Amino acid sequence: NAGVTQTPKFRVLKTGQSMTLLCAQDMNHEYMYWYRQDPGMGLRLIHYSVGEGTTAKGEVPDGYNVSRLKKQNFLLGLESAAPSQTSVYFCASSPSRQGAQGANVLTFGAGSRLTVL
Amino acid sequence: AQSVSQHNHHVILSEAASLELGCNYSYGGTVNLFWYVQYPGQHLQLLLKYFSGDPLVKGIKGFEAEFIKSKFSFNLRKPSVQWSDTAEYFCAVKAYSGAGSYQLTFGKGTKLSVIP
């Protein structure tokens, strides 16, 4: 009963390095999201996807790219990491954005803590 | 753009004290409302949700929330907190944002510290 799995859990990068965070869900959810969590800022949506092959920008998309090549996976990429991207990143998924009541409930992964030096 | 305000950044209570965390939002249409909880070192989990019907919603672990449409509020309550309730609590609002699109907005969170 994995739910939403994020890898890696921790990563330290130097400024300018690139990396990819992987999110995998086994619930056959249509929607997937990437959030960043910073102290006093709550959760801010970076990018999201409404289905395989689709992505859209959220509130803070600059400096990030995403891909949803398979329904169960949602990748978050940093092409050139900056210290401002030091954060905890959470992936989430939901069945869909409309429809039955449960459709709007997000299931979150355990988080990935990224430090950019 | 819609916004969600959580009035308290950090609340400190003694065990058995009553809790009320405020949440207000700025959207006038139909909304879905959520409270999520994040225990130390863990991911967010759904505490309770409101979609329609009875505005008093009961969630897990004795928590409840009341939707007051006229006040655009969805405050979280618990009559008697326990040390294990120490966590960060996030209010979230999902509302129609136009062109067939819905937007989920989180508040900045309220840290609750319960002293034994």
Interface residues (C-beta under 8 A of the other chain):
Chain A: Y35 G40 M41 G42 L43 R44 L45 F90 A92 R97 Q98 Q101 N104 V105 L106 F108 G109 A110 G111
Chain B: H9 N32 F34 Y36 Q42 H43 L44 Q45 L46 K49 F51 F90 K94 Y102 L104 F106 G107 K108 G109
